[in-house]
Amino acid sequence: MTGETLFIIGFMVFIIAMLAIDLGLFSKPGEPVSTKHALIMSVVWIAFALGFYGLIWAFGDKLHNIQSFADLQAVNLRNFHHLALNPADFEGSLAAYRNNLSLEFLTGYVVEYALSVDNIFVIVLIFTAFTVTPKHYHKVLVWGIAGAVIMRFIFVFVGAALIARFEWVLYLFGAFLVYTGVMMFVKRNKTEVIDTQNHKVVKLASKYFAVHPQFEGDRFFVTIGARRMMTPLFLVLLIIEFTDLIFAFDSIPAVFSVTKDPYIVFFSNIFAILGLRSMFFLLVNIIDKFHYLKVGLAVLLTFIGAKMLASHYAEAIGLTTMRSLIVILLVLAISIAASLVFPKKQGGQTV
């Protein structure tokens, strides 16, 4: 068994084990997740992401089973790392590769985690529109995250295959991100409304399946007579999955602007998604206070898209992965600080 296979298997076993611990020890079925538990698990997931960063920094070459300088050069070219490698110093080149790879993971994780906050805005809106009881949030989010992991896996490796075969796809991704960022800024003050009766997912599900008219606790399906019906709670789950599918079109290309290595894109996505549940319960009651965050995310997406469009010149103009990470952190920090220093007036609009 190769080091690459062991790395992937180890990662999946770790994630499954940690998710089981998260759900089993820090959550009680039928009870709302407390802010304390949400804070603990948020810190735990961030700590594990930082620990994984350290793992890649120390053993990142095992990810692609690099045994020689030729292997290293092939990975460098295949994943567009643009590293200046020295054939006379294999160990030094390998250390530079591991350092760059770990930095790409950390940057991708920060980008994905930041964009997940926008997802939280929408999830809160969905739960509110369908009047979901807070104690049922947990079950919907657990299944929603499980579905998101599967979808992201498919999206990441399909995207990587497209980039490997058609490099110009990067420019499409970049243009899309710039457009998304600009539109997010333009619509930053628009009040979003979820039409529970006419939502596309609700209408599609109602057309092909029997839908029970009311909630039945935390059950997704009920049997009435001989007829099995989905409950409104399952419709909420479907809408959240659909929402994550839409968000994936933004977040995955955004991480591809940081790294073209599909494993690093996948790892950064999964760590951010798995931390989304605890972050949701941590921010659910205060998310509206960060009213400048939409502006920050709009700037972030535009910057990332522009970087992708200029990918062939990024290194030449000094836009390294480290500097990109600094820009991303500064944008997020400024938008959060501005929200706290200049609180939104009651009934007022943000800039």
PyMOL commands that set and color helices and strands:
alter all, ss='L'
color gray80, all
select helices_A, chain A and resi 3-25+35-64+69-78+90-129+134-165+169-186+200-208+232-256+262-274+276-283+287-289+293-309+321-341
alter helices_A, ss='H'
color red, helices_A
select strands_A, chain A and resi 221-224+227-230
alter strands_A, ss='S'
color yellow, strands_A
deselect
rebuild
show_as cartoon
